[in-house]
Amino acid sequence: MRLLLVEDDNHVAAALSAVLARHGFAVTHARSGEEALQALVPESDGYDVILLDLGLPDQDGYEVCGKIRKRTATPVIMVTARSDVRSRIHGLNLGADDYVVKPYDTGELLARIHAVSRRTHHEDGTADGDDALRLGAVHIELPTRQVSVDGKVVQLTRKEFDLLALLAQRPGVVFRREQIISEVWRTSWEGTGRTLEVHVASLRAKLRRPALIETVRGVGYRLVAPAG
């Protein structure tokens, strides 16, 4: 498994690279945001995961994450000392797949790396040509992870698509907030609840169908299938 490690501290990078190598990872080390972006040219099809430290010398880590997400769908795990909820939410909304706070347990970091990698490979491996969901004017292609409304493609983030696909596979069924957070974010972290609300609001706006996703107060959300 190939991993891009974006970390400006050479001592931290060397220690972590040694651990990752012992667990079968081929690590490429980038010391700045610019080096990280150069490593993704033309695109990082060869990388399975990107570990991104936010405290970079040349660019803000959040800015780098946004640029990475425009270039590739490779999973990004932010690794940082910023532990406040707003920082986590901001990182996730920029397209990060996970967020690990320093100091972290190496075993947990490895588990998170494997988790995001498994999810991505599962998504990419969905090959059934008829794996499509239609909800009135909303068309969801599961194999290509593409969503269109009235025939026009709508750009969704990874998590927005995961959330929509989860609800759309069982229209009318109420999904508890805890269940959604567990299945989409693969965590039971309490602060993710606020991120869920942000993603629901974003989906309603992008799909231009505010009534498509219904809030069931005190419980969670359900997708309301269009009449007819």
C-alpha positions as CSV (number, residue, x, y, z in Angstrom):
1,M,0.0,0.0,0.0
2,R,1.4,3.4,-1.0
3,L,1.0,6.3,1.3
4,L,1.9,10.0,0.9
5,L,3.0,11.5,4.3
6,V,2.8,15.3,4.4
7,E,4.8,16.3,7.5
8,D,7.3,19.2,7.9
9,D,9.0,17.7,11.0
10,N,11.7,15.4,9.7
11,H,12.0,13.6,13.1
12,V,8.3,12.9,13.3
13,A,8.2,11.8,9.7
14,A,11.2,9.5,10.0
15,A,9.7,7.8,13.1
16,L,6.3,7.4,11.6
17,S,7.7,6.2,8.2
18,A,9.6,3.5,10.0
19,V,6.4,2.3,11.7
20,L,4.4,2.4,8.5
21,A,7.2,0.5,6.7
22,R,7.1,-2.3,9.2
23,H,3.4,-2.6,8.5
24,G,3.9,-2.9,4.7
25,F,3.5,0.7,3.6
26,A,5.6,2.3,0.9
27,V,5.9,5.9,2.2
28,T,6.6,9.0,0.1
29,H,7.5,12.0,2.4
30,A,6.5,15.5,1.4
31,R,7.8,18.3,3.7
32,S,5.5,21.1,2.5
33,G,2.2,21.7,0.8
34,E,4.0,22.4,-2.4
35,E,5.9,19.1,-2.3
36,A,2.6,17.3,-1.6
37,L,0.9,18.9,-4.6
38,Q,3.8,18.1,-6.8
39,A,3.6,14.5,-5.7
40,L,0.1,14.4,-7.0
41,V,1.0,15.4,-10.6
42,P,-0.7,14.5,-12.8
43,E,-2.8,12.5,-10.3
44,S,-2.1,10.3,-7.3
45,D,-3.6,7.1,-8.7
46,G,-0.7,5.3,-7.1
47,Y,-1.4,6.4,-3.5
48,D,-3.9,4.6,-1.3
49,V,-4.0,7.1,1.5
50,I,-2.6,10.7,2.2
51,L,-1.7,11.6,5.8
52,L,-1.8,15.4,5.9
53,D,-0.4,17.5,8.8
54,L,-2.0,20.9,9.0
55,G,1.0,22.8,10.4
56,L,2.9,23.2,7.2
57,P,5.6,25.9,6.6
58,D,4.4,27.2,3.3
59,Q,0.6,26.8,3.1
60,D,-2.2,26.3,5.5
61,G,-3.0,22.6,5.8
62,Y,-6.7,23.2,5.2
63,E,-5.9,25.0,1.9
64,V,-3.7,22.1,0.9
65,C,-6.5,19.7,1.6
66,G,-8.9,21.6,-0.6
67,K,-6.3,21.6,-3.5
68,I,-5.7,17.9,-3.0
69,R,-9.4,17.1,-3.2
70,K,-9.7,19.0,-6.5
71,R,-7.0,16.8,-7.9
72,T,-7.8,13.3,-6.6
73,A,-10.3,11.2,-4.7
74,T,-7.5,9.5,-2.7
75,P,-8.5,9.3,1.0
76,V,-7.1,12.1,3.2
77,I,-6.5,11.7,6.9
78,M,-5.7,15.0,8.6
79,V,-3.2,14.6,11.4
80,T,-2.9,17.6,13.7
81,A,-2.7,19.0,17.2
82,R,-5.9,21.1,16.6
83,S,-8.4,19.2,18.7
84,D,-11.4,21.7,18.8
85,V,-14.6,20.7,17.3
86,R,-14.7,23.6,14.8
87,S,-11.4,22.6,13.4
88,R,-12.5,19.0,12.9
89,I,-15.7,20.0,11.2
90,H,-13.9,22.4,8.9
91,G,-11.4,19.7,7.9
92,L,-14.2,17.2,7.2
93,N,-16.2,19.7,5.2
94,L,-13.1,20.4,3.0
95,G,-13.2,16.7,2.0
96,A,-11.0,15.0,4.6
97,D,-12.0,11.4,5.2
98,D,-10.8,11.3,8.8
99,Y,-9.2,13.5,11.4
100,V,-6.6,12.3,13.9
101,V,-5.5,14.5,16.8
102,K,-1.9,14.5,18.1
103,P,-0.7,12.8,20.3
104,Y,-2.3,9.7,18.8
105,D,-1.9,6.0,19.4
106,T,-0.1,4.4,16.4
107,G,-2.4,1.4,16.5
108,E,-5.4,3.6,16.1
109,L,-3.8,5.6,13.3
110,L,-3.0,2.3,11.4
111,A,-6.6,1.1,11.9
112,R,-7.9,4.4,10.5
113,I,-5.6,4.2,7.5
114,H,-6.9,0.7,6.8
115,A,-10.5,1.7,7.3
116,V,-10.5,4.6,4.8
117,S,-8.6,2.4,2.3
118,R,-11.1,-0.4,2.6
119,R,-14.0,1.9,2.1
120,T,-12.4,3.5,-1.0
121,H,-11.6,0.1,-2.6
122,H,-15.1,-1.0,-1.9
123,E,-16.6,2.0,-3.5
124,D,-14.3,1.8,-6.5
125,G,-15.0,-1.9,-6.9
126,T,-18.8,-1.6,-7.2
127,A,-19.2,-2.9,-10.7
128,D,-22.9,-3.8,-11.1
129,G,-24.0,-1.9,-14.2
130,D,-27.6,-1.6,-12.8
131,D,-26.6,-0.1,-9.4
132,A,-28.6,3.0,-9.9
133,L,-31.2,4.7,-7.7
134,R,-33.9,7.0,-9.1
135,L,-35.8,9.4,-6.9
136,G,-37.9,11.4,-9.3
137,A,-35.6,13.8,-11.0
138,V,-32.7,12.7,-8.8
139,H,-30.5,9.9,-10.4
140,I,-27.8,8.2,-8.3
141,E,-25.2,6.1,-10.0
142,L,-23.5,4.0,-7.4
143,P,-20.7,2.5,-9.5
144,T,-19.5,5.9,-10.7
145,R,-20.6,7.8,-7.6
146,Q,-22.3,10.3,-9.8
147,V,-25.5,12.2,-9.0
148,S,-27.6,14.1,-11.5
149,V,-30.8,16.2,-11.1
150,D,-33.0,16.8,-14.2
151,G,-30.1,15.3,-16.2
152,K,-27.5,17.7,-15.0
153,V,-24.6,16.4,-12.9
154,V,-24.4,17.7,-9.4
155,Q,-20.9,17.8,-7.7
156,L,-21.0,16.2,-4.3
157,T,-18.2,15.6,-1.8
158,R,-17.3,12.0,-0.8
159,K,-19.3,12.2,2.4
160,E,-22.3,14.0,0.8
161,F,-22.5,11.1,-1.7
162,D,-22.1,8.5,1.0
163,L,-24.9,10.1,3.1
164,L,-27.3,10.4,0.1
165,A,-26.6,6.9,-1.1
166,L,-27.3,5.5,2.4
167,L,-30.6,7.2,2.8
168,A,-31.6,6.6,-0.8
169,Q,-31.2,2.8,-0.6
170,R,-34.1,2.7,1.9
171,P,-36.5,5.5,1.1
172,G,-39.0,6.2,3.9
173,V,-36.9,4.4,6.5
174,V,-35.8,6.6,9.4
175,F,-32.0,6.4,10.0
176,R,-30.9,7.2,13.5
177,R,-28.2,9.9,13.7
178,E,-25.9,7.4,15.5
179,Q,-26.4,4.9,12.7
180,I,-25.7,7.5,9.9
181,I,-22.5,8.7,11.7
182,S,-21.4,5.1,12.2
183,E,-21.9,4.1,8.6
184,V,-20.8,7.3,6.8
185,W,-18.1,8.6,9.1
186,R,-17.2,5.2,10.7
187,T,-17.0,6.8,14.1
188,S,-19.0,7.3,17.2
189,W,-17.4,10.6,17.9
190,E,-20.0,12.9,19.4
191,G,-18.9,16.0,17.6
192,T,-19.7,14.5,14.2
193,G,-23.4,15.2,14.8
194,R,-22.9,18.8,13.9
195,T,-21.0,17.8,10.7
196,L,-24.0,15.6,9.8
197,E,-26.3,18.6,10.0
198,V,-24.0,20.6,7.8
199,H,-23.9,17.8,5.2
200,V,-27.7,17.4,5.2
201,A,-28.1,21.1,4.6
202,S,-25.6,21.1,1.8
203,L,-27.3,18.2,0.1
204,R,-30.7,19.9,0.3
205,A,-29.2,23.0,-1.3
206,K,-27.2,21.2,-4.0
207,L,-30.0,18.9,-5.1
208,R,-32.5,21.9,-4.9
209,R,-34.9,19.5,-3.2
210,P,-35.2,20.7,0.4
211,A,-38.0,18.3,1.2
212,L,-36.2,15.2,-0.2
213,I,-34.4,14.6,3.2
214,E,-36.7,14.9,6.1
215,T,-35.6,15.6,9.7
216,V,-37.2,13.3,12.2
217,R,-36.8,15.4,15.4
218,G,-35.0,13.6,18.2
219,V,-34.3,10.6,16.0
220,G,-32.5,11.2,12.7
221,Y,-33.3,11.6,9.0
222,R,-35.2,9.8,6.2
223,L,-35.4,10.2,2.5
224,V,-38.9,11.0,1.2
225,A,-39.5,9.3,-2.1
226,P,-41.2,11.7,-4.6
227,A,-44.8,10.9,-5.4
228,G,-45.3,8.9,-8.5
